[in-house]
Amino acid sequence: MVRTTPPRPVDIASIFPELAPLARQAIRLHPRPGIPTPYESSIGGPLLWPADEEWPVCAEVHDDWQLPVSLDDVRRRRALLEAAWLRPRGPKENLLSPEERALLDTLEAGHPWHGEPNALLPVAQLYLRDIPGLTGPDGADLLQVLWCPLDHESGLPAARLVWRDTASVVDPLVSPPEPADVDPYGNYVPEPCVLHPEAVMEYPAPHELPEELAGRLVAWGPAEWAKSHPEDEDESGGAYYQYELSVAPGWKVGGWGPWSFCDPCPMLCATCKTECRPLLTVSSGEWDGGSGSWIPLEDRVPPGPAGLRRPSDPPMVSIGRGYNMQIYICPESFDHPHLENMQ
């Protein structure tokens, strides 16, 4: 099924012409539950990986203030809680039975650190044919993103980008290695999702605009907000542009950075000092209470009872306290190291 983002409530570039030259196309990926194959674009799905190519591992220092769990622990915990949330419960009936509670405690207890390099986990597979505007090195028609599902010095999982020519993969790997150690909450274990890419137009978050223009947008917002929210007696709306008219929420390719809790900082290539451009945004959710107008038309009516896997977050990935992880790449060379940032 396609996903259709509703038109923005107002054409902001016609009201503030200074924004028109700053428009950028972003591709909202709209990951939804599914069973992707290695020959499809996906989040958390299997990768098209040559059997004779070494699987990447992470040998960096990890944040070890909590014991890790196994990938199987995460999957069993999610299955247990999903079933519990979906079954009927009587008044004052506990979510879990004593036996289930004991099993959950076991799954969350963790295990000693293995101390060996940790196999990376598939995060995203993007066929260039599916993502308008996404380009790679000469001959590459596929981007694969993997990461180590543990916190590192940056407070983020460490990502690896692989650009691939699919025609060269004649003997695909069937059973890739799995990480021995995983974040204890499973925050970095994406559930398999198929994608429904959609192009939208974005404008910079207020943090990246000249102070004078950002101030005018903040001053303009409350009156415009009140037109569509007459019931809002708090006279909010100063963030109307930021949440409804600038940067699309959710997993996406390209576009602008979703700067929020921190001010923008120069994203300069460590090799050549060129300003890097956003490649992929990994999101903790596609919408929330402040970004309801971005909910696709097809998702306005929930398909059924929601369990642990929220309709707004099918991959079940959580970055920080519900933030975003953005991956930047250098426009001068695909060989230059990428940058990661929490926003």
VEXFI-176310 format. One record per residue (C-alpha): residue number from 1; x, y, z. Coordinates in nm, 2 decimals. Each point is the difference from the previous one (the first is absolute). Layout:
<atom seq="NUM" xx="X" yy="Y" zz="Z"/>
...
end
This chain:
<atom seq="1" xx="0.00" yy="0.00" zz="0.00"/>
<atom seq="2" xx="0.12" yy="0.35" zz="-0.08"/>
<atom seq="3" xx="0.03" yy="0.26" zz="0.27"/>
<atom seq="4" xx="-0.12" yy="0.36" zz="-0.07"/>
<atom seq="5" xx="0.11" yy="0.29" zz="0.21"/>
<atom seq="6" xx="-0.29" yy="0.26" zz="0.02"/>
<atom seq="7" xx="0.08" yy="0.34" zz="-0.15"/>
<atom seq="8" xx="0.15" yy="0.24" zz="0.24"/>
<atom seq="9" xx="-0.26" yy="0.22" zz="0.17"/>
<atom seq="10" xx="0.14" yy="0.31" zz="-0.17"/>
<atom seq="11" xx="0.24" yy="0.07" zz="-0.28"/>
<atom seq="12" xx="0.27" yy="0.15" zz="0.22"/>
<atom seq="13" xx="0.23" yy="0.11" zz="-0.29"/>
<atom seq="14" xx="-0.27" yy="0.22" zz="-0.14"/>
<atom seq="15" xx="-0.03" yy="0.18" zz="0.33"/>
<atom seq="16" xx="0.37" yy="0.01" zz="0.07"/>
<atom seq="17" xx="0.17" yy="0.01" zz="-0.35"/>
<atom seq="18" xx="0.34" yy="-0.02" zz="0.16"/>
<atom seq="19" xx="-0.07" yy="-0.36" zz="0.07"/>
<atom seq="20" xx="-0.05" yy="-0.10" zz="-0.37"/>
<atom seq="21" xx="0.37" yy="-0.03" zz="-0.09"/>
<atom seq="22" xx="0.05" yy="-0.22" zz="0.31"/>
<atom seq="23" xx="-0.25" yy="-0.27" zz="-0.10"/>
<atom seq="24" xx="0.14" yy="-0.35" zz="-0.01"/>
<atom seq="25" xx="-0.15" yy="-0.33" zz="-0.10"/>
<atom seq="26" xx="-0.01" yy="-0.27" zz="0.26"/>
<atom seq="27" xx="-0.11" yy="-0.36" zz="-0.05"/>
<atom seq="28" xx="-0.22" yy="-0.12" zz="0.29"/>
<atom seq="29" xx="0.06" yy="-0.38" zz="0.02"/>
<atom seq="30" xx="-0.32" yy="-0.09" zz="0.19"/>
<atom seq="31" xx="0.12" yy="-0.33" zz="0.14"/>
<atom seq="32" xx="-0.29" yy="-0.24" zz="0.07"/>
<atom seq="33" xx="-0.01" yy="-0.35" zz="0.14"/>
<atom seq="34" xx="0.08" yy="-0.26" zz="-0.27"/>
<atom seq="35" xx="0.23" yy="-0.29" zz="-0.10"/>
<atom seq="36" xx="0.25" yy="0.16" zz="-0.24"/>
<atom seq="37" xx="0.24" yy="-0.21" zz="-0.20"/>
<atom seq="38" xx="0.37" yy="0.08" zz="-0.08"/>
<atom seq="39" xx="-0.12" yy="0.12" zz="-0.34"/>
<atom seq="40" xx="-0.22" yy="0.28" zz="0.14"/>
<atom seq="41" xx="0.06" yy="0.33" zz="0.18"/>
<atom seq="42" xx="-0.06" yy="-0.04" zz="0.37"/>
<atom seq="43" xx="0.06" yy="0.11" zz="0.35"/>
<atom seq="44" xx="0.12" yy="-0.29" zz="0.22"/>
<atom seq="45" xx="-0.02" yy="-0.25" zz="-0.28"/>
<atom seq="46" xx="0.26" yy="-0.24" zz="-0.14"/>
<atom seq="47" xx="0.28" yy="0.14" zz="-0.21"/>
<atom seq="48" xx="0.11" yy="-0.11" zz="-0.34"/>
<atom seq="49" xx="0.36" yy="-0.09" zz="0.11"/>
<atom seq="50" xx="0.25" yy="-0.21" zz="-0.18"/>
<atom seq="51" xx="0.08" yy="-0.33" zz="0.17"/>
<atom seq="52" xx="0.37" yy="0.05" zz="-0.06"/>
<atom seq="53" xx="0.01" yy="0.35" zz="0.15"/>
<atom seq="54" xx="0.10" yy="0.04" zz="0.37"/>
<atom seq="55" xx="-0.29" yy="0.11" zz="0.22"/>
<atom seq="56" xx="0.09" yy="0.33" zz="0.18"/>
<atom seq="57" xx="0.06" yy="0.01" zz="0.37"/>
<atom seq="58" xx="0.05" yy="0.27" zz="0.26"/>
<atom seq="59" xx="0.31" yy="0.00" zz="0.22"/>
<atom seq="60" xx="-0.06" yy="0.34" zz="0.16"/>
<atom seq="61" xx="-0.04" yy="0.07" zz="0.37"/>
<atom seq="62" xx="-0.37" yy="-0.02" zz="0.11"/>
<atom seq="63" xx="-0.19" yy="0.16" zz="0.28"/>
<atom seq="64" xx="0.01" yy="-0.28" zz="0.26"/>
<atom seq="65" xx="-0.20" yy="0.15" zz="0.29"/>
<atom seq="66" xx="-0.27" yy="-0.27" zz="-0.06"/>
<atom seq="67" xx="0.04" yy="-0.36" zz="-0.10"/>
<atom seq="68" xx="-0.10" yy="-0.08" zz="-0.36"/>
<atom seq="69" xx="-0.26" yy="-0.25" zz="-0.11"/>
<atom seq="70" xx="-0.01" yy="-0.23" zz="-0.30"/>
<atom seq="71" xx="-0.19" yy="0.06" zz="-0.32"/>
<atom seq="72" xx="-0.22" yy="-0.30" zz="0.09"/>
<atom seq="73" xx="-0.08" yy="0.16" zz="0.34"/>
<atom seq="74" xx="-0.12" yy="0.31" zz="-0.18"/>
<atom seq="75" xx="-0.22" yy="-0.19" zz="-0.24"/>
<atom seq="76" xx="-0.15" yy="-0.22" zz="0.27"/>
<atom seq="77" xx="-0.07" yy="0.30" zz="0.23"/>
<atom seq="78" xx="-0.18" yy="0.18" zz="-0.28"/>
<atom seq="79" xx="-0.21" yy="-0.30" zz="-0.09"/>
<atom seq="80" xx="-0.10" yy="-0.05" zz="0.36"/>
<atom seq="81" xx="-0.10" yy="0.36" zz="0.05"/>
<atom seq="82" xx="-0.18" yy="0.03" zz="-0.33"/>
<atom seq="83" xx="-0.21" yy="-0.30" zz="0.07"/>
<atom seq="84" xx="-0.08" yy="0.13" zz="0.35"/>
<atom seq="85" xx="-0.10" yy="0.34" zz="-0.12"/>
<atom seq="86" xx="-0.23" yy="-0.14" zz="-0.27"/>
<atom seq="87" xx="-0.19" yy="-0.25" zz="0.21"/>
<atom seq="88" xx="-0.32" yy="0.10" zz="0.19"/>
<atom seq="89" xx="0.04" yy="0.08" zz="0.37"/>
<atom seq="90" xx="-0.25" yy="0.03" zz="0.27"/>
<atom seq="91" xx="-0.03" yy="0.29" zz="0.26"/>
<atom seq="92" xx="0.32" yy="0.02" zz="0.21"/>
<atom seq="93" xx="0.14" yy="-0.30" zz="-0.17"/>
<atom seq="94" xx="0.38" yy="0.01" zz="-0.03"/>
<atom seq="95" xx="0.16" yy="0.03" zz="-0.35"/>
<atom seq="96" xx="0.22" yy="-0.30" zz="0.07"/>
<atom seq="97" xx="-0.05" yy="-0.33" zz="0.18"/>
<atom seq="98" xx="0.25" yy="-0.08" zz="0.28"/>
<atom seq="99" xx="0.17" yy="-0.25" zz="-0.25"/>
<atom seq="100" xx="0.02" yy="0.26" zz="-0.27"/>
<atom seq="101" xx="0.14" yy="0.26" zz="0.25"/>
<atom seq="102" xx="0.27" yy="-0.25" zz="0.10"/>
<atom seq="103" xx="0.09" yy="-0.06" zz="-0.36"/>
<atom seq="104" xx="0.01" yy="0.37" zz="-0.08"/>
<atom seq="105" xx="0.24" yy="0.05" zz="0.29"/>
<atom seq="106" xx="0.22" yy="-0.27" zz="-0.14"/>
<atom seq="107" xx="0.00" yy="0.15" zz="-0.34"/>
<atom seq="108" xx="0.09" yy="0.35" zz="0.13"/>
<atom seq="109" xx="0.27" yy="-0.12" zz="0.25"/>
<atom seq="110" xx="0.28" yy="0.02" zz="-0.26"/>
<atom seq="111" xx="0.31" yy="-0.21" zz="-0.03"/>
<atom seq="112" xx="0.38" yy="0.06" zz="0.04"/>
<atom seq="113" xx="0.17" yy="0.19" zz="-0.27"/>
<atom seq="114" xx="0.15" yy="-0.23" zz="-0.27"/>
<atom seq="115" xx="0.30" yy="0.22" zz="-0.05"/>
<atom seq="116" xx="0.04" yy="-0.09" zz="-0.37"/>
<atom seq="117" xx="-0.08" yy="0.22" zz="-0.30"/>
<atom seq="118" xx="-0.37" yy="0.03" zz="-0.03"/>
<atom seq="119" xx="-0.17" yy="-0.09" zz="-0.33"/>
<atom seq="120" xx="-0.19" yy="0.29" zz="-0.16"/>
<atom seq="121" xx="-0.38" yy="-0.01" zz="-0.04"/>
<atom seq="122" xx="-0.18" yy="0.09" zz="-0.32"/>
<atom seq="123" xx="-0.19" yy="0.33" zz="0.03"/>
<atom seq="124" xx="-0.10" yy="0.11" zz="-0.35"/>
<atom seq="125" xx="0.03" yy="-0.12" zz="-0.35"/>
<atom seq="126" xx="-0.08" yy="0.26" zz="-0.27"/>
<atom seq="127" xx="-0.01" yy="-0.09" zz="-0.37"/>
<atom seq="128" xx="0.07" yy="0.32" zz="-0.19"/>
<atom seq="129" xx="-0.28" yy="-0.09" zz="-0.24"/>
<atom seq="130" xx="-0.25" yy="0.05" zz="0.29"/>
<atom seq="131" xx="0.13" yy="0.33" zz="0.14"/>
<atom seq="132" xx="-0.03" yy="0.30" zz="-0.23"/>
<atom seq="133" xx="0.31" yy="0.22" zz="0.01"/>
<atom seq="134" xx="0.22" yy="-0.25" zz="0.18"/>
<atom seq="135" xx="0.33" yy="-0.04" zz="-0.18"/>
<atom seq="136" xx="0.31" yy="-0.20" zz="0.09"/>
<atom seq="137" xx="0.35" yy="-0.07" zz="-0.13"/>
<atom seq="138" xx="0.03" yy="-0.10" zz="-0.37"/>
<atom seq="139" xx="-0.14" yy="-0.35" zz="-0.06"/>
<atom seq="140" xx="-0.18" yy="-0.02" zz="0.34"/>
<atom seq="141" xx="-0.38" yy="-0.05" zz="0.00"/>
<atom seq="142" xx="-0.04" yy="-0.10" zz="0.37"/>
<atom seq="143" xx="0.07" yy="0.17" zz="0.33"/>
<atom seq="144" xx="0.02" yy="-0.22" zz="0.31"/>
<atom seq="145" xx="0.02" yy="0.14" zz="0.36"/>
<atom seq="146" xx="0.10" yy="-0.22" zz="0.29"/>
<atom seq="147" xx="0.09" yy="0.10" zz="0.36"/>
<atom seq="148" xx="0.13" yy="-0.14" zz="0.32"/>
<atom seq="149" xx="-0.32" yy="-0.02" zz="0.23"/>
<atom seq="150" xx="0.18" yy="0.15" zz="0.30"/>
<atom seq="151" xx="0.06" yy="0.35" zz="0.13"/>
<atom seq="152" xx="0.34" yy="0.14" zz="-0.09"/>
<atom seq="153" xx="0.19" yy="0.32" zz="0.11"/>
<atom seq="154" xx="-0.25" yy="0.21" zz="-0.19"/>
<atom seq="155" xx="-0.30" yy="-0.15" zz="0.17"/>
<atom seq="156" xx="-0.10" yy="-0.16" zz="-0.34"/>
<atom seq="157" xx="0.05" yy="-0.33" zz="-0.17"/>
<atom seq="158" xx="0.30" yy="0.00" zz="-0.23"/>
<atom seq="159" xx="-0.12" yy="-0.02" zz="-0.36"/>
<atom seq="160" xx="0.17" yy="-0.15" zz="-0.31"/>
<atom seq="161" xx="-0.10" yy="0.10" zz="-0.36"/>
<atom seq="162" xx="0.05" yy="-0.25" zz="-0.29"/>
<atom seq="163" xx="-0.06" yy="0.10" zz="-0.36"/>
<atom seq="164" xx="-0.05" yy="-0.30" zz="-0.22"/>
<atom seq="165" xx="-0.04" yy="-0.11" zz="-0.36"/>
<atom seq="166" xx="-0.27" yy="-0.26" zz="0.02"/>
<atom seq="167" xx="0.10" yy="-0.17" zz="-0.33"/>
<atom seq="168" xx="0.33" yy="-0.11" zz="0.17"/>
<atom seq="169" xx="-0.19" yy="-0.20" zz="0.27"/>
<atom seq="170" xx="-0.03" yy="-0.34" zz="-0.16"/>
<atom seq="171" xx="0.01" yy="-0.21" zz="0.32"/>
<atom seq="172" xx="-0.19" yy="0.18" zz="0.28"/>
<atom seq="173" xx="0.06" yy="-0.07" zz="0.36"/>
<atom seq="174" xx="-0.29" yy="-0.19" zz="0.16"/>
<atom seq="175" xx="0.08" yy="0.01" zz="0.37"/>
<atom seq="176" xx="0.20" yy="0.31" zz="0.10"/>
<atom seq="177" xx="0.17" yy="0.02" zz="0.34"/>
<atom seq="178" xx="-0.20" yy="0.16" zz="0.28"/>
<atom seq="179" xx="0.13" yy="0.23" zz="0.28"/>
<atom seq="180" xx="0.07" yy="-0.17" zz="0.33"/>
<atom seq="181" xx="-0.06" yy="0.32" zz="0.20"/>
<atom seq="182" xx="-0.30" yy="0.23" zz="-0.05"/>
<atom seq="183" xx="-0.12" yy="0.31" zz="0.18"/>
<atom seq="184" xx="-0.20" yy="-0.13" zz="0.31"/>
<atom seq="185" xx="-0.31" yy="0.18" zz="-0.11"/>
<atom seq="186" xx="0.01" yy="-0.12" zz="-0.36"/>
<atom seq="187" xx="-0.01" yy="0.36" zz="-0.11"/>
<atom seq="188" xx="0.22" yy="-0.06" zz="-0.30"/>
<atom seq="189" xx="-0.16" yy="-0.32" zz="-0.13"/>
<atom seq="190" xx="-0.23" yy="0.10" zz="-0.29"/>
<atom seq="191" xx="-0.30" yy="-0.22" zz="-0.07"/>
<atom seq="192" xx="-0.02" yy="-0.11" zz="-0.37"/>
<atom seq="193" xx="-0.20" yy="0.26" zz="-0.20"/>
<atom seq="194" xx="-0.08" yy="0.05" zz="-0.37"/>
<atom seq="195" xx="0.02" yy="0.35" zz="-0.13"/>
<atom seq="196" xx="-0.24" yy="0.23" zz="-0.18"/>
<atom seq="197" xx="0.23" yy="0.29" zz="-0.12"/>
<atom seq="198" xx="-0.17" yy="0.34" zz="-0.06"/>
<atom seq="199" xx="0.16" yy="0.33" zz="-0.11"/>
<atom seq="200" xx="-0.09" yy="0.31" zz="0.21"/>
<atom seq="201" xx="0.13" yy="0.35" zz="0.01"/>
<atom seq="202" xx="0.18" yy="0.13" zz="0.31"/>
<atom seq="203" xx="0.12" yy="0.33" zz="0.13"/>
<atom seq="204" xx="0.27" yy="0.05" zz="0.27"/>
<atom seq="205" xx="-0.08" yy="-0.02" zz="0.37"/>
<atom seq="206" xx="-0.01" yy="0.34" zz="0.16"/>
<atom seq="207" xx="0.34" yy="-0.07" zz="0.16"/>
<atom seq="208" xx="0.16" yy="0.01" zz="-0.34"/>
<atom seq="209" xx="-0.16" yy="0.32" zz="-0.12"/>
<atom seq="210" xx="0.13" yy="0.36" zz="0.04"/>
<atom seq="211" xx="-0.11" yy="0.12" zz="0.34"/>
<atom seq="212" xx="-0.22" yy="0.28" zz="-0.14"/>
<atom seq="213" xx="-0.19" yy="-0.24" zz="-0.23"/>
<atom seq="214" xx="-0.04" yy="-0.26" zz="0.27"/>
<atom seq="215" xx="-0.14" yy="0.27" zz="0.23"/>
<atom seq="216" xx="-0.26" yy="0.11" zz="-0.25"/>
<atom seq="217" xx="-0.11" yy="-0.36" zz="-0.05"/>
<atom seq="218" xx="-0.04" yy="-0.04" zz="0.38"/>
<atom seq="219" xx="-0.20" yy="0.32" zz="0.02"/>
<atom seq="220" xx="-0.22" yy="-0.10" zz="-0.30"/>
<atom seq="221" xx="-0.08" yy="-0.35" zz="0.14"/>
<atom seq="222" xx="-0.25" yy="0.06" zz="0.28"/>
<atom seq="223" xx="-0.26" yy="0.18" zz="-0.21"/>
<atom seq="224" xx="0.03" yy="-0.25" zz="-0.28"/>
<atom seq="225" xx="-0.02" yy="-0.29" zz="0.25"/>
<atom seq="226" xx="-0.32" yy="0.15" zz="0.15"/>
<atom seq="227" xx="-0.18" yy="-0.02" zz="-0.33"/>
<atom seq="228" xx="0.02" yy="-0.38" zz="0.00"/>
<atom seq="229" xx="0.00" yy="-0.05" zz="0.37"/>
<atom seq="230" xx="-0.26" yy="0.24" zz="0.15"/>
<atom seq="231" xx="-0.04" yy="-0.23" zz="0.30"/>
<atom seq="232" xx="0.36" yy="0.07" zz="0.11"/>
<atom seq="233" xx="-0.04" yy="0.25" zz="0.28"/>
<atom seq="234" xx="0.37" yy="0.00" zz="0.08"/>
<atom seq="235" xx="0.07" yy="0.21" zz="-0.31"/>
<atom seq="236" xx="0.28" yy="-0.23" zz="-0.10"/>
<atom seq="237" xx="0.13" yy="-0.01" zz="-0.35"/>
<atom seq="238" xx="0.35" yy="0.16" zz="0.02"/>
<atom seq="239" xx="0.14" yy="-0.33" zz="-0.12"/>
<atom seq="240" xx="-0.26" yy="-0.04" zz="-0.27"/>
<atom seq="241" xx="0.25" yy="0.04" zz="-0.28"/>
<atom seq="242" xx="0.25" yy="-0.24" zz="0.16"/>
<atom seq="243" xx="-0.24" yy="-0.29" zz="0.06"/>
<atom seq="244" xx="-0.24" yy="0.03" zz="-0.29"/>
<atom seq="245" xx="0.17" yy="0.19" zz="-0.29"/>
<atom seq="246" xx="0.37" yy="-0.07" zz="0.01"/>
<atom seq="247" xx="0.16" yy="-0.34" zz="0.05"/>
<atom seq="248" xx="-0.20" yy="-0.32" zz="-0.05"/>
<atom seq="249" xx="0.02" yy="-0.25" zz="0.29"/>
<atom seq="250" xx="0.09" yy="-0.37" zz="-0.03"/>
<atom seq="251" xx="0.25" yy="-0.21" zz="-0.19"/>
<atom seq="252" xx="0.11" yy="0.18" zz="-0.32"/>
<atom seq="253" xx="0.28" yy="0.05" zz="-0.26"/>
<atom seq="254" xx="0.13" yy="0.35" zz="-0.07"/>
<atom seq="255" xx="-0.18" yy="0.32" zz="0.10"/>
<atom seq="256" xx="0.09" yy="0.22" zz="0.29"/>
<atom seq="257" xx="0.13" yy="-0.09" zz="0.35"/>
<atom seq="258" xx="-0.27" yy="-0.04" zz="0.27"/>
<atom seq="259" xx="0.18" yy="0.23" zz="0.25"/>
<atom seq="260" xx="-0.20" yy="0.02" zz="0.32"/>
<atom seq="261" xx="0.15" yy="-0.03" zz="0.35"/>
<atom seq="262" xx="0.35" yy="0.13" zz="-0.11"/>
<atom seq="263" xx="0.11" yy="0.28" zz="-0.22"/>
<atom seq="264" xx="0.14" yy="-0.08" zz="-0.35"/>
<atom seq="265" xx="0.37" yy="-0.05" zz="-0.02"/>
<atom seq="266" xx="0.22" yy="-0.01" zz="-0.31"/>
<atom seq="267" xx="0.00" yy="-0.35" zz="-0.15"/>
<atom seq="268" xx="0.34" yy="0.02" zz="-0.17"/>
<atom seq="269" xx="0.18" yy="-0.29" zz="-0.17"/>
<atom seq="270" xx="0.29" yy="-0.12" zz="0.22"/>
<atom seq="271" xx="0.21" yy="-0.06" zz="-0.32"/>
<atom seq="272" xx="-0.06" yy="0.31" zz="-0.21"/>
<atom seq="273" xx="-0.20" yy="0.24" zz="0.22"/>
<atom seq="274" xx="-0.28" yy="0.02" zz="-0.25"/>
<atom seq="275" xx="-0.35" yy="0.05" zz="0.14"/>
<atom seq="276" xx="-0.17" yy="-0.34" zz="0.01"/>
<atom seq="277" xx="-0.36" yy="-0.06" zz="-0.11"/>
<atom seq="278" xx="-0.27" yy="-0.21" zz="0.17"/>
<atom seq="279" xx="-0.02" yy="-0.35" zz="-0.13"/>
<atom seq="280" xx="-0.23" yy="-0.20" zz="0.23"/>
<atom seq="281" xx="-0.21" yy="0.09" zz="0.30"/>
<atom seq="282" xx="-0.07" yy="-0.28" zz="0.25"/>
<atom seq="283" xx="-0.30" yy="0.09" zz="0.20"/>
<atom seq="284" xx="-0.16" yy="-0.10" zz="0.33"/>
<atom seq="285" xx="-0.35" yy="0.05" zz="-0.15"/>
<atom seq="286" xx="-0.17" yy="0.13" zz="-0.31"/>
<atom seq="287" xx="-0.24" yy="0.23" zz="0.19"/>
<atom seq="288" xx="-0.10" yy="0.11" zz="0.35"/>
<atom seq="289" xx="-0.23" yy="0.25" zz="0.17"/>
<atom seq="290" xx="0.17" yy="0.30" zz="-0.16"/>
<atom seq="291" xx="0.03" yy="-0.13" zz="-0.36"/>
<atom seq="292" xx="-0.34" yy="-0.15" zz="-0.07"/>
<atom seq="293" xx="-0.05" yy="0.17" zz="-0.33"/>
<atom seq="294" xx="0.29" yy="-0.21" zz="-0.14"/>
<atom seq="295" xx="-0.19" yy="-0.33" zz="0.06"/>
<atom seq="296" xx="-0.06" yy="-0.16" zz="-0.34"/>
<atom seq="297" xx="-0.36" yy="-0.01" zz="-0.12"/>
<atom seq="298" xx="0.01" yy="-0.38" zz="-0.01"/>
<atom seq="299" xx="0.10" yy="-0.01" zz="0.37"/>
<atom seq="300" xx="-0.27" yy="0.23" zz="0.13"/>
<atom seq="301" xx="-0.22" yy="-0.30" zz="0.10"/>
<atom seq="302" xx="0.19" yy="-0.25" zz="0.21"/>
<atom seq="303" xx="-0.01" yy="-0.35" zz="-0.16"/>
<atom seq="304" xx="-0.09" yy="-0.17" zz="0.33"/>
<atom seq="305" xx="0.11" yy="-0.04" zz="0.36"/>
<atom seq="306" xx="0.35" yy="0.13" zz="0.07"/>
<atom seq="307" xx="0.23" yy="-0.20" zz="0.21"/>
<atom seq="308" xx="0.36" yy="0.07" zz="0.09"/>
<atom seq="309" xx="0.08" yy="0.09" zz="-0.36"/>
<atom seq="310" xx="-0.15" yy="0.35" zz="-0.04"/>
<atom seq="311" xx="-0.15" yy="0.10" zz="-0.34"/>
<atom seq="312" xx="0.23" yy="0.31" zz="0.01"/>
<atom seq="313" xx="0.31" yy="-0.21" zz="0.05"/>
<atom seq="314" xx="-0.01" yy="-0.33" zz="-0.19"/>
<atom seq="315" xx="0.39" yy="-0.05" zz="0.01"/>
<atom seq="316" xx="-0.01" yy="0.04" zz="0.39"/>
<atom seq="317" xx="0.33" yy="0.19" zz="0.00"/>
<atom seq="318" xx="0.06" yy="0.26" zz="0.27"/>
<atom seq="319" xx="0.28" yy="0.26" zz="-0.03"/>
<atom seq="320" xx="0.08" yy="0.17" zz="0.34"/>
<atom seq="321" xx="-0.32" yy="0.11" zz="0.16"/>
<atom seq="322" xx="-0.21" yy="-0.02" zz="-0.31"/>
<atom seq="323" xx="0.23" yy="0.20" zz="-0.23"/>
<atom seq="324" xx="0.15" yy="-0.05" zz="-0.35"/>
<atom seq="325" xx="0.33" yy="-0.12" zz="-0.12"/>
<atom seq="326" xx="0.11" yy="0.16" zz="-0.32"/>
<atom seq="327" xx="0.28" yy="-0.13" zz="-0.23"/>
<atom seq="328" xx="0.18" yy="0.26" zz="-0.21"/>
<atom seq="329" xx="0.23" yy="-0.07" zz="-0.30"/>
<atom seq="330" xx="0.26" yy="0.21" zz="-0.18"/>
<atom seq="331" xx="-0.11" yy="0.13" zz="-0.34"/>
<atom seq="332" xx="0.36" yy="-0.01" zz="-0.12"/>
<atom seq="333" xx="0.07" yy="-0.38" zz="0.04"/>
<atom seq="334" xx="-0.19" yy="-0.30" zz="0.11"/>
<atom seq="335" xx="0.33" yy="-0.13" zz="0.14"/>
<atom seq="336" xx="0.01" yy="0.27" zz="0.26"/>
<atom seq="337" xx="-0.13" yy="-0.11" zz="0.35"/>
<atom seq="338" xx="-0.36" yy="0.08" zz="0.08"/>
<atom seq="339" xx="-0.12" yy="0.20" zz="0.30"/>
<atom seq="340" xx="-0.26" yy="-0.09" zz="0.25"/>
<atom seq="341" xx="-0.20" yy="0.23" zz="0.22"/>
<atom seq="342" xx="-0.29" yy="-0.02" zz="0.25"/>
<atom seq="343" xx="-0.27" yy="0.27" zz="-0.06"/>
end
